[in-house]
Amino acid sequence: MTDPSSGYHGADPQVLQDEGIHLAQQAVQHDQLGRYDMAVFYYSEAAQTLLAALQAGSQVPNIAGKAAEYMLRADALKKSLQDTSKISGAEPPKTQQQTDLEKAGFFLSEALDEDEQGNINEAIDLYSEAVQLCLKLRNSSSDAKMKEKVTKMAEQALDRAEALKKKNIKSSGASSPSFGGVKTVTGKVVPPLGFGAFGDDECGTSQHHLSSSAPTAQRPSNKTFTPAGKKGLVNVGPSSYSKEEIAVLRSTSKINGREYVPFLAVDQREKFAFPIRFEDKDGKLALSPKQRQNFGRWAAPDSFCDDPKIIIAVSSFSIRQTIVSDCSFVASLAISAQYEKRFRKKLITNIIYPQNRNGDPVYNPCGKYMVKLNLNGVWRKVIIDDFLPMAKYGDLLCSFSNNKNELWVSLLEKAYMKVMGGYDFPGSNSNIDLHALTEWIPERVAIRPGSSEFDKDREFKRLLDRFHKGHCLVTVATGELSESDADRAGLVPTHAYAMLDVKEYKGLRLFMLKNPWNHLRWKGRYSEKDMGNWTQELQRALNYDPTSAQMFDNGVFWIDYDSLCHFFDVFYINWDPELFSYTTCMQHTWFAKEGPKKDTYNISDNPQYRLQVKGNQPSAAIWILLSRHITDKADFADNKEFITVLVYKNGGKKVFYPYDPPPYKDGVRINSPHYLCKLVENTADPYTLVISQYEKNNTTHYTLRVYSTVDFTLTRFANPYKKQYEKRITGQWKGKTAGGCGNNRETYTNNPLYQIHLDNQSTDNHLMVELLGPKQYSVGIEVISVSENVSNAPGAFQKQTSGDFRPGYCVLQLTSISGGVYNVRPCTFRAGREGPFFLDFSSSSAYSIKQLQ
C-alpha cells in the first residue's frame, strides 16, 4: 500500500526530555521523604521517558546513562520493598473530614465551571451544596485553621450563589423548558440524551419527545481538528442521520441488557457532584469465577488510596492485569498509554469525565464517572461509579496502575467490562478493544510464514516504518500452545501482548513486547538471560541492559522476528484515521428474511453501495471498514456470523450474480465484528460494494465506513420497487411446454408465457423479473414489448433477455419503461428439461398479470 500520510508524525524529543527531568525530580523528592513505593514509580517512569526521548532523537549527553541510573535505583528500592509487608511512608486512609473537604472543593470547582459557561441554575445548586458541606465541616471540626478555611469557602460560595439568584430573577422573562434542554443559536431546544434524543417524531409521547420540527440528529462535524491543530477528516456524506440510520443506532443501544445512548456535546455538562457518594443505578458488575473465590468487598478509592488521582503519569509500564480475562484490553491500554507519552497527543485519557478546563480527567470524590466509548457505530456514554472489587487481603481484583493512587486503568477497565456484561468477560481482541477506545481503524494480519497471504519481510518493514511515525498501534497474540511448549518458551497460550517497540540493527529484527500480567517473560533468543546474543554493541544500540532486566520481571522483553513468527499467531494493528483526508459512514439493518441464506447464485438482495472516486488521481488509498453491531457477550464468546465486503469493478452497477463477473476483491468471510478491505487505485471508475455473509441466519446491524486520501461519494443502491407490488408465480416446464431456448426454433414458442399490464401513462416504471428453477438446469428469461402507452420512453425496447443462461437462477431488470403490455417467457437452455420454477415480479407501480399459455 502506498503511504496515505501527508507528513511525518514524530515524537518530540524536547518534550520527552523535559518530562523525564520532571519525573526524576519527583522521584528524588519521594526517595528523600522515605516514600519508596512512589519513588520506585517515578524513577521507572523517568527512565522510560528519557529512553523514549533518546529514541526520538535527543542529543543530550549521557541521557542513556541517566536512564540506567534511575532504573538501577528503582530496582534497588523494589528489592528492598519485596521483603517488607507494610510499605514505608504509607498514610492511613482519609478521615471523613478530609473526604468532605475534598468533596467541597470539587463542588466549588464544578460550580465555577458552570458559572463561567452561564449555566446559572446549575451553578447555584453546586454553590449551595458546597456551602452545606463547609458548614458541616466547621461545626464538626475542632481545628481552628480548618474552621477558618471552610468558613471562608462557605462565605465566598454563598455570596456568589446569592448574586446569581438576583441575576436570575432579573433575567427570567420566560420559563425554560422543564427537561433542561440546551438552546441552539436558532432558539430550538436540543433535548438531553435518552428517549427522543434523535429528534424523529415516531417514538411515542414521552415528555422528552420532540416534534417533527426539532433538530435532526447530527453526525460528527464535517471537519475535526487534533490538539496539534492538524486538519482532520472531512465528512463527505450527509450532515445528519436518516431515520433508518437512527433506528439502527437506537436498536443496538442496548448491549448486554443495559442501554448506552450516543454521546452528544450536551453530555460534557453531565452532573458529577452529589451530596452523597454516587452508586451506579445498574448495580455492581458480575464477577468472574476467580474474582468470586477471593472477593472481599467493593472498595471506593479513598479507602485504599492516600491521595487518589485519575492520572499521575500515563505509562505503559505501570499497567497491570490481574485475574480478569481481558488481556487484549489491557494490552490495548498499554500501547495507547505509550502513544500518549511518545507523541504528546491524548488518545484514551480524554475519554474519561469529569475533566478540568484543560481537558484532563480529574478525581471525583463523589464517585461518579463517565467514559466515552465507540460502540455499535457511534460514540456512546458509559456511566460508572468508582467502587472496585477488592480481595479479602486488600489487593485489587481488577487491572490497576502500579502507582496505587492512579485510577485511570481501573476506571477504563470497569467501563469497558460494564458494556461487555461484567468482569466475567469471555475476551475479545485488540482490534475490537482499540476501535472502541480510539476509533482507530482495525486490521488483522494472520502470521502465516510461507503462505502467499503473509509477506514476512514486507510486514516487518511496514511495522518498523509506521510504528515509529505514530501511524499505528500494535498488539500481537499467541495461538494454541501445548503446556510444555508454553512453559519452555515463557509464553501464555491465546494471549495478547502489547508491542512497545520494533528495531532493526545490522539485519537483526527485534520486537519489544509486554505481557499485560506484568510478569512472565519470553525465555528464548534475545530474552534478558540470553547473554550470548546481547553483545555490548547491541545493548548500546537498543539502550537495553539485560543484567538490570534480570533483577525484576515486569513482563517486558525483546524477541527476534523469527521466533515471534514461530510462536505468535496474529498481529492486531489499529491505524490512525487521520492518515486519510476524507470519510463517511452509513448505518444499516440487513434483515434475515432478505435474500437467500447463502450467496451462492444470487446476491441481488444483499445490501449494495456505489463508491465513486472524484477526479483522476495518480494514486488513491481507499479503506472500507465493515463493522457488525454486537449486543450480547455470548456473541463474543461464540461468534457464528461470518461477514465480508465484496468489491466489483463493474461501472458501479448493481450486482446480481456473485461470480459473473468475479469480484475485483473477494473478501474473506471472518467471524470478527470488523472486516477491512484496502484498495490502492489510480482510476476514477466507480465500484460496487456488496455486503456478504456466510449462511445468513440472523438479522445483522452494521456500520459501513470508508476512508480515502481523495474525495469520493458513497451511495446505497436505492430499491425502486414497492413491497405491495411483489408477486410470485409458480409454474412448470412439462411435456410440450419444456421448449428450451431460442435455438430450438420448433419448440421454443411452446414455453410458458405470461403477460404483464402496467396500466399507467408514466415513463418511469421499473420492473424486475427473477426466475428460479432447478439448479441442474441453465435458465433464462425473454421479455417482448407488445404495446407502449407512451412512445420513446428512456427504457423503451422491443426485446430484452436476461443474457447468458445460468444454472438455477437469472434476473432481468427493466428501468424507465412506459406503461403498457409486455410478454414474459421463462425457459431452459435445452428442450425437454421438465421441472417446476418460480417467477418473481417486483415493480414500482401497480400491474396485473395473466398466463397466456
N, C-alpha and C positions, 0 to 999 in steps of 0.2 A: 504493500500500500504506500502511496506517496504521502508525504507528511502534510496533513491538513493545517498545521500550525503556521502562523504568520510571524512568529518570533520565538526567541529563546526564553523559556520560563526558568530562571535560575535562582538558587538561594543566594541571599545577600550575606557575604562573609562578615561585613562590618556589624550588622545587626546581631549575628550569632556570637561574634566576639564580645560585644557589649553585654549580651545576656549571660554569656558564660562567666564573665568577670563579676557581674551582679550576683549570680548564683554562688560563686566561690566565696564572695564576701558574706553571704548569708550562712554558708556552711561554717566558716571560721567563727562567726558570732555564736552559733549554736554549739559548736565544739567548745568554745571558751566557757559557755554557760553550763556545760555538762549535759546538754540535751543531745545525747549522742545519736538517738534514733533520727532526729531531724537533721543532724549533721551528716549522717550517712546518706540521707535522701539528697541533700543539696550538693554534697561532694560528687555523688554519682551523676546528678544532673549537670553540674558544671563540667565534668569530664566529657560527657557525651556531647554537650553543646559545643565545647571547644573543638572536639574532633569533627563535628559537623561543619564548623567554621573552616577548619583545615581542608576538608573535602570540597568546600565551596570556593576555595582559592585564597584563603587567608595567608598573608605573608608575615604575620607576627612571628618573630624569632622564638624558637623553643616552645611553640604552642602545644606540640605533641608531648613534650616533656612535662609541661604543667598539667596537662590532662592525665598523664600517667601518675603524676604525684598525687593528684586529687583521688584517683581511683585506688591507689595504694592505701591512702589514709582511710578511705571508705571501707576497703576490705579489712583493714586492721580493726576498725571500730565494729564492723559486723562480727568479726571473730570474737571480740570481747563481749559482745552482746548475746552471742549464741548461748553462753552458759549462764546468762542472767535471766531469771524468771520474771523479774519486775524491771521494766525499762527505767533507766535513770532519768530523773528530771520530769517524769510524767506527772501531770497535775491531776488532782481529783476532779470528778465530774462537777459541772457548774451547779451553783446553788439556784434556788428558784428566783432569788432577787437578780442574779446575773442573767438568767434567762429572760426575765421580764424586762430588764433594762435593754437587753439586745433587741427584744421584740418592739419596745417603744421606739428605739432608734430606727427600726425597719419601717414602722408605721409613719414616722416623720419623713423618711426618705421617699416612701411611696406617695405621701401627701404632697410633698414638694413637686414631684414629677407630674401629678395630676393638676396641681396648681399652675405650673408653667404651661401646661397644654390647654388651660382654660376649662378644664372639667370641674366646675365649681362644686357641684353636689358631691362628687366622689371625694374631692379634696377635703370638704367639710367633715364628711364621715370619718376619714382617716385621721385628721387632726383631732377630732373628738375622741377616737379610740386611743390615740397617743396620750391625750390629757388624762383619761381614766387610768391608764397604766402607770403614768408618772405619779398620780395622786396615791394610787395603791402602794407604790414603792416608797413614797415619802412617809406614809402612815405606818408601814411595816419595818422601816429601817431605823437602826439606832446610830448609824454612821452619819455624822454631821455633814461631811463632804458629799455623801450620796444624797442626803436630803436637799442640800443646796443645788446640786446638779439637776436633779429631777424636777425641783420646783421651778427652776429657770426654764427647763424644757417645756413644762406644762404651761407656763405663762406665755411663752412665745407661740406655742401651738394654739392656745385659747384665743390670743389676740388676733392671730391670722384667721382662725375659724370665724370669729365674730365679724371681722372685716369682710370676709367673703359672704357671710349671711346678709349683711347690709347691701352689698353689691348685688347679690342675687335678687333681693326684694325689689330693688330699683329697676333691674333689667327684665323682670319677669312679666312681660306683657302678654305672653301666650303660653299655654300649657305645653309641656314637652310630651312626646309620646310615652305611653305607660311602660313600654317594653325597653326603654333606654337605648333606642336606636341612635345611630350617628348620621347627621345630615351631611349630604354632599353639597358641592357648590351650586347644584341646581335646586336645592331645597328638598329633594326626595330623601326619604329615610331608608338607610341600609339597616336591616334587622340584625340582631345578634345571631350567632351561629345556631344551627339546630333546625328544627322544623320550619319550613318556609324560607330558609336562608337563600335558596337559589332563585326565588322570585317567579316561579311558574304559578299558574293560577288553577291548578288541578289537584291540590293537596289537602283539601278539607277546609275546616273552619276554625283552626286554632287562632288564638289571639296574636300569634306571631305570623299569621298568614298574610301574604302580600297580594295586593290587587294586580291585575294584568298590566297596570301601568308602572309597576315597580321596576327598579333597575334589573337588567339581565345579569345572570351570573357571569362574572368576568374571568377570562383566562389570565395567566400571568402577563405582566406588562410586555408590550411589544419589544422593548429594549431593556436590558438589565445592565448593571454596572458592578464590577468587582470592587473590593475595598481599595485596590490599587488604581482604580479609575479606568481599567481596560474596558473597551467597548464590549458588551456582552452579546448574547444571541438575539437575533431578530426573529420574532414570530411571524411567519409568512401566511398563517392561516387566519381564520375568523377571530375577532377580538372577544367573542363571548361563546359560551357553550350553547349548543342546540338543546331543545327539550329532550331529545333522545339521549344525548350525552349526559344531561343532568340525571335522567332516570338511571343510567348505568352507574354513575358515581354514587347515587343515593342507594341503589340496590346492593352495592358492595361496601357500604359504610359499616355494616355490622360484621365484625370479624371476631370469631370465637365467642359469639354471644354478647359482645359489647359494641356500642356504636361509636365510631370515630369520624366526626364531621370534618369537612375541609377547613384548613387553616386560612383565615382571611386577615386582612390588615387590622380589622377591629379587635382581633384576638391579642394584639400586642397591648391592649388595655385590660386584659384579664385581671380579675381581682385576686391578689395573693395575700392580703393582710386580713387576719381574723383574730378576734379576741381569745379564742381557744384554739388549740392545735388542730390543724386540718387532718381529717381522715377521709380517704377515698371512699366515695359512696358505693363504688363497685366492690368494696371489700378487699380482703387480703388475697394475694396471689396463691394459687395452688403450688405446693412444694413438690420437689422431686422425691423419689423414694430415699435417696441418700440424705437429703436435707431433713426429711421427717425423722430419720433414725437419730440425728444429732441435734434436733431443734430444741432450743431453749425458750426463746421469746422473740417478739418483734420489737426492735430497738430503734428509737429515734437517735439521730446523730449526737445530740447534746448529752446523751447518756454514755457515749463511749469516745467522744472527741473533746479535747480541751479547748480547741479553737476551730470549729468547723468552717470550712471554705468549700466552694464549688471547685475552684481551680487554684492551685498554687504554682505548679509548673507542669504544663502539659507535656507528658513524656511517654514514649512507647515502652521504656524500660521499667517503669513503675507499675504497669498494669499487670494484675494477677488474676487468673481464673481459679475458681475453687472446684466445687462439685456439681455445678450446673453444666449440662451437656451443650454448651454454646461456644465451643472452641472457635468456630468460624466468626462469630460475632466479636469475641474478644480479640481475635487476630485482626479483625477489621478496625476495631478501636485503636489497636497498636499502630497500624500503618497510617491511620488518619492522624493520630497524635504526632507521629514522626513528620508527616507532611506539614502540619501546622508549625512545628518547630523549625523545619528546614526552610520553608518558603514564606513564613510570617504571614500566612493567609488563613483566616478562620474557615474551618471546614465542618467540624462537628460541635465545637464548643459554642457556636452561635445558634444552635437549635434548642438550647436549654433556657427556660424562663423561670423566674423573673430575671431581668437584665438591668444593669445600670445604664447611665447615659452614653457610655462608650460601647454599649452592646455586649458587655461581658456579663456572664451569668453570676448571680450573687446568692449567697446563702440566705435562706428564708427561715427565720426562727418559728414562723407559723406552720411550716411543714408542707406547704403546697408548691408543686412544680408543674410546669407544662413543657412537654417535649414535642418538637415538630418533626414528624416522620413522613417520608414519601411512600404512601401506601395505596395500592389499587388505583393508580392513575393520577393522584393529586397529593399535595402536601396536606397532612391531617394533624389535628391536635390530639395529644395524649396527655391526660391529666393523671398525676400520681401524687401520693404522699411520700414521705421520706422514712417510713418505718421499714427497716431492713431485717432480714432473717438472721438471727444470731444463735450460735451453738450454746449448749449448756455451760461450756467452759469459757465463753466470752469471745470466740472467734466468729467473724462474719461468715455466713454460709452463701455468700454471693460474691461476684467478682469485685475487686476493690483496688485502690491505689496503695502502693507501699507506704505512702505518707497517709497515715490513718485519719488525718484532718481533711483530706481531699476527697470530695464526694462525687465528682462528675462520672467516674467509671460506674459506680454502683447505681446512680440515678438513671443513666442512659440504659444500662442493662435492665433495670426494673421496668422502664417504659417499654422497651422492646419485648421483654418477656410478658408484659401485660397484654400487648397486642397479640402475641403468639400463644396466648392461652394460659400462661403461668410458667413457673420455673421448671415444671416437668415438660419442658420443650423438647420435641423429638430431634431438633437440629436442622440446620439448613446448609447454605454455603455462602462464601463471602461475596459472591456476585449479588445474591439476594440481599444480604445484610448491608453491604455498602451502597447499593442502589436505594435502600430505604433510608440510610443515614445521610447520603450526599446527593443522590440523583445522578451520580456518575454512571456512565454507560457500561453495562456489564458484558464481558466477553469471556467465554470458556474455551481454553485451549487444552485439549487432551494430550498428554505426554506419551507419544507412541513412537519411540525411536525405530527407524527403519520403515515406517509407513509413509505413504505418499501424502497423507494429510498433515504430517508433522515434519517441518523443516527445522531440524535441531539448530543448525548454525544461524539461520535467518532469525529464529525466535530469540536466540541469545542476543544477537546484535540489536534487535528491536527493543528488548527489555533494557539492555545496557544504555541505549541512547535515550529512550523515553523516560525511564525512571529518574535519571539524573536531571532531566528537564522539568520534572514535576508534572508530566503529562498523564501519569497513570499511578494507580495503587494496586499492589500485587500481593496475593497470598498464594501459597502452594499447598496441596493436600496429598497425603498418602492414600494409597488404596488398601486393599486387604493384605495383611502380613501375618505369617504364622507367628505363634508366640515366641518360638526360638529365634526367628529372623528379627523380630521386633526387639527382643532383648539384646541380641548381639549388636544390632545397629544403633540402639538407643533411641528408636523412633516409636511413635504411637500409631497403631493402625487407624485408618479412616479418620485422620486428624488434620486440622488446618494449622498452618504455620505462617506467621507474618514475614514477608520479605522486607528486610530493613536495608539491604544494600546488595549491589551486584558489581563485581570488579573483573577486569581483565588485565593481567600483568604478564608480559612476555609469553603470550599464548596460553597462560593458565586462566581458567574461567571459574570464578568463585561466587557463591551466594552467601549472604549473611541472613540467617533465619532466626526467628524467635518462637519458642514453644509458649503458648498462652498460659501454660501451667506455671511459668516462671522457674521451672526446674526440668531436669531430664533432657540431656543433650545428645546429639549425634556422636557416635563413638568411632566413626571410620576416618577416612582420609581427610586431613586438614581440620580435624577436631582439635580441641585445646591440648590433648595428650599426644598428638601426632608430631612430636618434636623433630622427627626426621624431615618432614616436608616443610615445617615452619623455619626456614632459614632466616638469618638475621636480615638479609636483604628483603625477603618477603614481608617480615614483620614490620620493617620500616615503611615499605610501600603501602601496606594496608593499615598502618597505625594500630597494630594488634600485638599484644603481649600474651602469648599462651600460658606463660608461667603465672601471671596475675589472674588470668581467667580460670585457672585450676583451683584458685583459692575459694571461689564462690560460684555455685551453679545458679545462674539467673535465667537459664533456658535459652540463652543466645549462643549461636555457634556459626562457624563457617563450614561450608560443604562444597566440594567441587561439583561442576556441572554434570559430569558423567555419573557420579554417584546419585545426584539428585534425579536424573532421568531414569535411573535404575529403580530407586526406591519410592519415588513420588509418582502420582497418577495424573495430576491436572494443575494447570495454572489458572487461577481466577484473577482476571485483570479488569479493573474498572477505570474508564477513560474520562478525562475532564471534558465535559460538553463544550467548553469554550475553545477547544481546538477547532470547532466549527463556527460558522458565521450565521447560519440560518437553521430554523427548526419549525416544526409544527406537530401537533398530535391530534388523534381522533379516538373517541371512546365508542365502543360498540358492543352489542349483545348478539351473539350468534346462537340462535335457539336450536335445541337438539332436533326438533322436527323439520328443520330447514335442510333439504337435500338428503342424499343417500348417506348411509353410515360410513362408507369407505369412499375415498377419492379415486376409485378405480377407473371409471369410464365417463363420469360426468361431474364437473366442478362448477357448473353454471350457478348453483345456489350458494356457493361459498362466497363470503364477503370479498369484494374485489375493489381495487383502487387504481387510479391513473396517476402516475408520477411523471411530471414534465419538468425537465431542467430548462431554465431560461437562458437563451443565448448559446453560442458556441464557445465552449471553454477549452483551453488546452488540456486540462486535467481537473476533474471534479471528484472529490471524495464524498460518497453518499452512504450513510449508515442507516439501516432500517431496523428498529427495535420493536419486537412484538412482546408485550408483557401481559400474561394472563392474570386476572384478578383471583386471589385466593382468600377465602373467608373462613376456612376451617383448618385447624392444625393437623387433622387426620389427612388432609390433602398433602401437607408437607411430609408426613410420616410414610405415606403410601401414595405417591403421585402417579396416577394412571392416565393422565391426559398428556398426549404427545402432540405438540404444536410446531408449526414452522411457517415460513413465508416463502412462497414460490414467486420468482421474478420472470416475467415473459417479455421478450423484446419483439413485440408484435404490432408496433404502431399505437400502442395504448388502447387496444380494443378489448372488449370483454372476451374471456376465455371460457370455452365450453368443454373441451377435451383436454385432459391433463397432459397428454404426451403427443399431441398432434396440433401444432408443432411442440417439440420438447421444451421445457422451461430453460431459460438462459441461466438461471441459478436455481438448482433443485435443492431446496433446503432439507437438512436432516431433521427428522421429527424427534424432538427430545422431550423428556418429561420434567424439564426445569420450567419455572414460570417465565423465564426470559429466553428469547431467541434473537440473535443478532445476525443480520445479513449485511455484508460490506461490499460496496461497489466502488470501483475507481474507473471513471468513464471520461471520454473526450468527445461525446456526441450529445446532441440535444434531442435525439429520438426519444419519444415517450415510452414508458414502461407500464406494464400491468402487474400489480402486486396482488397475489391471491393468498388468503389465509387458508391454511390446510391443517388437518388434524387426522391422526391415525385412529380409526374406529371411533367416530364421534358418538358418544353415549349420553353426554350431558350438555346442558346449556353452558356456553362459555362467554364470560365477560372479559373484555380485553382493552388494552390501550395500544394503538399503533403510533409510534413516534418516528419521525425522520429527521436526521441531522445532515447538513450539507455545507460544503465550503462555498457553494454558489447558490444564487436564488433559484427557487423552484416552486411548483404548485403541487398540491396533493388533493385529489377529489375522489369521493367514493362514487362508484357507478350507481347512478340512480335507476331504480326499478320503475319503468313506466307503466307496469301492469298493475291492475287493481284486483284485490283478492276476490271480490264478488264476481269477477269475470273469469275465474279459473274453472275449467271443466275437464273432466277425464272421461274418455270414451273407451270402452272395452270392445275389441274386435278380434278377428282371427283370419288367418290365411288357411283356406281349406279347399281341397279339390280344385275346381276351376279357378277360384279366386287367388290361388297361390301362383300368381302370374309372373313373378320375377321382375327384373329391371327392364329398361327400355331396349336392351339388346335382344330381348325375347319379343320380337315385334308382334307375333301372332297372339301371345297370351298376356302381354303387359297391360293392355286395357281392361283385362278381367279383374285386376286387383281391386280391393275395396276402395270406394270413392265417397268422399264426404264434401258437402257444400256448406260454406260459412257465409252468412249475410251480415255485413256491417251496415246497419240502416242509419246512416248519417251523411251530412254534406261536408264533413271535415276532411282535411288532407293531412292531419296529424295523428292518424291511427297507428297503433303499434300492436303487432300480433306475433306471438311466438308459438311454434308447433314443435312438440317433442314426441319422438317415437321410441318406445321401449319394447324390445322384443327378446326372443331367446338369444342368449349370449353367443351361441354357436352359429347364429345367422348374421350375415352382414346386411344391414338395413339402410333405407334411405327414404326421403320424402320429396315429392314434387308438388308444387302449387301452381295452378293455372289461373290467370286473371280472366274471369268471364265477362264482367262489366264493372265500370268505374262511375260513380256518381259525379265526380269532378275530374276532368281530364288534366293531364300533365302535373299530377301530384309529384312532390320531390322524390318519393319512393316508387313511382309507377314502374310496372314491369309487365311482361307477357307471360313469362315462365321463370320460376325460381326453383332451385333444388338445394338440398342440404349438402351437396358436394360429394366427396368420396364416400362410398358405402363403408359403414363402420360396424364392428361387432356389437350387437345388442342395443346400441343407443345412437341416436342422431338428433340434431336440432336444426330448426330453420327460423331465423328472425326476419320479420318484415317491418321496416320502420318508415314512418311518414308516408303511409299509403292512404289512398282515398277510400271513403266508404264505398261499398259495392258488394259484388258477389265473387267468391273465389272457391275453386275446387281443390281439394287436398287428397293426394293419393299416396298412402304408405305402401312400401313394397320391400321384398327381399331381393338380394342380388341374383340368386339363382331361382329359376322357376321350380315349382313343386315343393318348396320348403313350407311345410304346414306347421302352424302353431299359433298361439294367442299373442296379442300385443295390446299395449296401452297407447292411446293417442291423447296427449295433454295439450290443451289450448290455454293460453294466457293472453289477455287483451287489455288495452287501455280504455276500451269503450264497450258498450253493450253489443251483443251479437246473438244471432240464432244459428243453429247448426242442424243439418239433417243428413242421413246416409242415403246416397243415391243408388249405390249397389254394393 
